[in-house]
Amino acid sequence: MTGSAAKLFHLPSSHGLLVETVQPGSAAAKAGLRAGKQKATVAGVTYPLGGDLIDSAAGAQLYSIDQLRDAIAGKKPGDKVDLGVFRDDQHLTITVKLGRQPSTPRS
């Protein structure tokens, strides 16, 4: 998410990741992360709104999905990661217990 998108949508942080989907049974679902249920498209980019905004992982601010991946890359299933999350106007710390990455379906 960009700072201009945050300003446009009146989000509580100028950086972070908007949660678009949460797979049932995933570590994110078990931790209680919430996906946006509304969609807004601006200049050809669609944003999921109304869900959680993750602004940090393991104490480091997030500006891209790659940074989130890096924060968990050195971890193994069963390890925990604290996420800083804006939900509505509240800032929460949500602890996610990592599970196994689902296998990619073969074509």
C-alpha atoms as an extended CHARMM CRD file, in Angstrom:
* protein
*
       107  EXT
         1         1  MET       CA              0.0000000000        0.0000000000        0.0000000000  PROA      1               0.0000000000
         2         2  THR       CA              1.2660000000        3.4570000000       -0.7970000000  PROA      2               0.0000000000
         3         3  GLY       CA              1.0680000000        6.5490000000        1.3730000000  PROA      3               0.0000000000
         4         4  SER       CA             -1.2600000000        8.1860000000       -1.1450000000  PROA      4               0.0000000000
         5         5  ALA       CA             -3.6410000000        5.1840000000       -0.9870000000  PROA      5               0.0000000000
         6         6  ALA       CA             -3.5780000000        5.3350000000        2.8110000000  PROA      6               0.0000000000
         7         7  LYS       CA             -4.4890000000        9.0100000000        2.6880000000  PROA      7               0.0000000000
         8         8  LEU       CA             -7.2000000000        8.4740000000        0.0520000000  PROA      8               0.0000000000
         9         9  PHE       CA             -8.8870000000        5.7170000000        2.0900000000  PROA      9               0.0000000000
        10        10  HSD       CA             -8.2970000000        7.4290000000        5.4730000000  PROA      10              0.0000000000
        11        11  LEU       CA             -6.2810000000        4.4880000000        6.7890000000  PROA      11              0.0000000000
        12        12  PRO       CA             -4.5770000000        4.7520000000       10.2010000000  PROA      12              0.0000000000
        13        13  SER       CA             -1.0550000000        4.1000000000        8.8300000000  PROA      13              0.0000000000
        14        14  SER       CA              0.8540000000        5.2740000000        5.7740000000  PROA      14              0.0000000000
        15        15  HSD       CA              2.4990000000        1.8600000000        5.3030000000  PROA      15              0.0000000000
        16        16  GLY       CA              1.6140000000       -1.7920000000        5.6170000000  PROA      16              0.0000000000
        17        17  LEU       CA             -0.2520000000       -4.5970000000        3.9310000000  PROA      17              0.0000000000
        18        18  LEU       CA             -4.0120000000       -4.7480000000        3.5050000000  PROA      18              0.0000000000
        19        19  VAL       CA             -5.2780000000       -8.2830000000        4.1200000000  PROA      19              0.0000000000
        20        20  GLU       CA             -7.0650000000       -9.4000000000        0.9690000000  PROA      20              0.0000000000
        21        21  THR       CA             -7.8510000000      -13.0320000000        1.7840000000  PROA      21              0.0000000000
        22        22  VAL       CA             -7.4980000000      -15.4070000000        4.7150000000  PROA      22              0.0000000000
        23        23  GLN       CA             -7.5540000000      -19.0940000000        3.8310000000  PROA      23              0.0000000000
        24        24  PRO       CA             -9.7270000000      -21.2180000000        6.1360000000  PROA      24              0.0000000000
        25        25  GLY       CA             -7.6020000000      -23.3460000000        8.4590000000  PROA      25              0.0000000000
        26        26  SER       CA             -4.4520000000      -21.3040000000        7.7810000000  PROA      26              0.0000000000
        27        27  ALA       CA             -2.1960000000      -19.8530000000       10.4760000000  PROA      27              0.0000000000
        28        28  ALA       CA             -3.6470000000      -16.4220000000        9.6490000000  PROA      28              0.0000000000
        29        29  ALA       CA             -7.1960000000      -17.7140000000       10.1550000000  PROA      29              0.0000000000
        30        30  LYS       CA             -6.2850000000      -19.4120000000       13.4310000000  PROA      30              0.0000000000
        31        31  ALA       CA             -4.7030000000      -16.1510000000       14.6480000000  PROA      31              0.0000000000
        32        32  GLY       CA             -7.8890000000      -14.2610000000       13.7860000000  PROA      32              0.0000000000
        33        33  LEU       CA             -6.6850000000      -12.0530000000       10.9270000000  PROA      33              0.0000000000
        34        34  ARG       CA             -9.5530000000      -10.5000000000        8.9880000000  PROA      34              0.0000000000
        35        35  ALA       CA             -9.7230000000       -9.9510000000        5.2460000000  PROA      35              0.0000000000
        36        36  GLY       CA            -11.2740000000       -6.9120000000        3.6250000000  PROA      36              0.0000000000
        37        37  LYS       CA            -14.7670000000       -7.4820000000        2.2870000000  PROA      37              0.0000000000
        38        38  GLN       CA            -15.0100000000       -4.3390000000        0.1890000000  PROA      38              0.0000000000
        39        39  LYS       CA            -13.0190000000       -3.5810000000       -2.9600000000  PROA      39              0.0000000000
        40        40  ALA       CA            -12.0370000000       -0.1620000000       -4.2500000000  PROA      40              0.0000000000
        41        41  THR       CA            -10.2670000000        0.3910000000       -7.5640000000  PROA      41              0.0000000000
        42        42  VAL       CA             -8.1840000000        3.4960000000       -8.1830000000  PROA      42              0.0000000000
        43        43  ALA       CA             -6.0850000000        3.9910000000      -11.3210000000  PROA      43              0.0000000000
        44        44  GLY       CA             -6.4200000000        0.3040000000      -12.1870000000  PROA      44              0.0000000000
        45        45  VAL       CA             -5.2680000000       -0.9440000000       -8.7610000000  PROA      45              0.0000000000
        46        46  THR       CA             -7.7990000000       -2.7610000000       -6.5650000000  PROA      46              0.0000000000
        47        47  TYR       CA             -7.5300000000       -2.4410000000       -2.7880000000  PROA      47              0.0000000000
        48        48  PRO       CA             -9.2700000000       -4.7180000000       -0.2510000000  PROA      48              0.0000000000
        49        49  LEU       CA            -10.8730000000       -2.4900000000        2.3790000000  PROA      49              0.0000000000
        50        50  GLY       CA            -12.5760000000       -3.1730000000        5.6920000000  PROA      50              0.0000000000
        51        51  GLY       CA            -10.1180000000       -5.8010000000        6.9040000000  PROA      51              0.0000000000
        52        52  ASP       CA             -6.8840000000       -5.7440000000        8.8470000000  PROA      52              0.0000000000
        53        53  LEU       CA             -3.8760000000       -3.6160000000        7.9500000000  PROA      53              0.0000000000
        54        54  ILE       CA             -0.6080000000       -5.3120000000        8.9540000000  PROA      54              0.0000000000
        55        55  ASP       CA              1.9920000000       -2.6210000000        9.6060000000  PROA      55              0.0000000000
        56        56  SER       CA              4.7750000000       -4.6550000000       11.2570000000  PROA      56              0.0000000000
        57        57  ALA       CA              6.1370000000       -8.1740000000       11.6670000000  PROA      57              0.0000000000
        58        58  ALA       CA              8.5260000000       -9.1950000000       14.4440000000  PROA      58              0.0000000000
        59        59  GLY       CA              8.9300000000       -5.5060000000       15.3110000000  PROA      59              0.0000000000
        60        60  ALA       CA              9.9440000000       -4.3760000000       11.8050000000  PROA      60              0.0000000000
        61        61  GLN       CA              7.7380000000       -1.9960000000        9.8250000000  PROA      61              0.0000000000
        62        62  LEU       CA              6.2890000000       -3.4500000000        6.6230000000  PROA      62              0.0000000000
        63        63  TYR       CA              6.1670000000       -1.7120000000        3.2830000000  PROA      63              0.0000000000
        64        64  SER       CA              5.9080000000       -4.7610000000        1.0020000000  PROA      64              0.0000000000
        65        65  ILE       CA              4.8430000000       -8.3880000000        0.9340000000  PROA      65              0.0000000000
        66        66  ASP       CA              8.4980000000       -9.2980000000        0.3850000000  PROA      66              0.0000000000
        67        67  GLN       CA              9.3530000000       -7.8400000000        3.7900000000  PROA      67              0.0000000000
        68        68  LEU       CA              6.6850000000      -10.0150000000        5.4200000000  PROA      68              0.0000000000
        69        69  ARG       CA              8.0580000000      -13.0610000000        3.6120000000  PROA      69              0.0000000000
        70        70  ASP       CA             11.5790000000      -12.1670000000        4.8010000000  PROA      70              0.0000000000
        71        71  ALA       CA             10.3480000000      -11.8370000000        8.3960000000  PROA      71              0.0000000000
        72        72  ILE       CA              9.0670000000      -15.4110000000        8.3750000000  PROA      72              0.0000000000
        73        73  ALA       CA             11.5670000000      -17.0140000000        5.9780000000  PROA      73              0.0000000000
        74        74  GLY       CA             13.9580000000      -18.0910000000        8.7090000000  PROA      74              0.0000000000
        75        75  LYS       CA             11.2060000000      -19.5380000000       10.8580000000  PROA      75              0.0000000000
        76        76  LYS       CA              9.8640000000      -23.0750000000       10.9200000000  PROA      76              0.0000000000
        77        77  PRO       CA              6.3810000000      -24.5020000000       11.4920000000  PROA      77              0.0000000000
        78        78  GLY       CA              5.3950000000      -24.0170000000       15.1200000000  PROA      78              0.0000000000
        79        79  ASP       CA              7.3870000000      -20.7790000000       15.5410000000  PROA      79              0.0000000000
        80        80  LYS       CA              5.4440000000      -17.6320000000       16.4310000000  PROA      80              0.0000000000
        81        81  VAL       CA              5.5590000000      -14.1900000000       14.8340000000  PROA      81              0.0000000000
        82        82  ASP       CA              4.0190000000      -11.0430000000       16.3150000000  PROA      82              0.0000000000
        83        83  LEU       CA              2.1960000000       -8.8590000000       13.8070000000  PROA      83              0.0000000000
        84        84  GLY       CA              1.2520000000       -5.2370000000       14.4140000000  PROA      84              0.0000000000
        85        85  VAL       CA             -2.2670000000       -4.8720000000       13.0410000000  PROA      85              0.0000000000
        86        86  PHE       CA             -4.6790000000       -1.9790000000       12.6880000000  PROA      86              0.0000000000
        87        87  ARG       CA             -8.2690000000       -3.1350000000       12.9880000000  PROA      87              0.0000000000
        88        88  ASP       CA            -10.7260000000       -0.2920000000       12.6800000000  PROA      88              0.0000000000
        89        89  ASP       CA             -9.1190000000        2.4110000000       14.8450000000  PROA      89              0.0000000000
        90        90  GLN       CA             -7.2830000000        0.0710000000       17.2180000000  PROA      90              0.0000000000
        91        91  HSD       CA             -3.6940000000       -1.1120000000       16.9780000000  PROA      91              0.0000000000
        92        92  LEU       CA             -3.3430000000       -4.7350000000       18.0620000000  PROA      92              0.0000000000
        93        93  THR       CA             -0.5320000000       -7.2340000000       18.3650000000  PROA      93              0.0000000000
        94        94  ILE       CA             -1.5910000000      -10.5610000000       16.9210000000  PROA      94              0.0000000000
        95        95  THR       CA              0.6180000000      -13.5800000000       17.4430000000  PROA      95              0.0000000000
        96        96  VAL       CA              0.6060000000      -16.0320000000       14.5520000000  PROA      96              0.0000000000
        97        97  LYS       CA              1.7880000000      -19.5900000000       15.1000000000  PROA      97              0.0000000000
        98        98  LEU       CA              3.2780000000      -20.5960000000       11.7840000000  PROA      98              0.0000000000
        99        99  GLY       CA              2.1250000000      -23.7450000000       10.0620000000  PROA      99              0.0000000000
       100       100  ARG       CA              3.2910000000      -25.5440000000        6.9690000000  PROA      100             0.0000000000
       101       101  GLN       CA              3.0780000000      -23.7170000000        3.6690000000  PROA      101             0.0000000000
       102       102  PRO       CA              0.3580000000      -25.3510000000        1.5540000000  PROA      102             0.0000000000
       103       103  SER       CA              1.6600000000      -27.2050000000       -1.4710000000  PROA      103             0.0000000000
       104       104  THR       CA              1.1630000000      -25.5840000000       -4.8380000000  PROA      104             0.0000000000
       105       105  PRO       CA             -1.3460000000      -27.4060000000       -7.0470000000  PROA      105             0.0000000000
       106       106  ARG       CA              0.2530000000      -28.9000000000      -10.1230000000  PROA      106             0.0000000000
       107       107  SER       CA             -1.0990000000      -28.0790000000      -13.5670000000  PROA      107             0.0000000000
